[in-house]
């Protein structure tokens, strides 16, 4: 995995943690807070999945260039 991919994953993780903490501190009802956490988590998982896919494709291209 490239350094830029690692940095992007770190930033995404930090952002997700920040959102989660913010939601837990928010003065909403428990049901509303759980819905927000669920939506944020699903969005974060989707973003990380896309990031891993991009990193995987980049790695495959790099390996093809090395082997060529």
Secondary structure by P-SEA (a helix, b strand, c coil): ccaaaaaaaaaaaaaaaaaaaaaaaccccaaaaaaaaaaaaaaaaaaaaaaaaaaaaaaaaaaaaaac
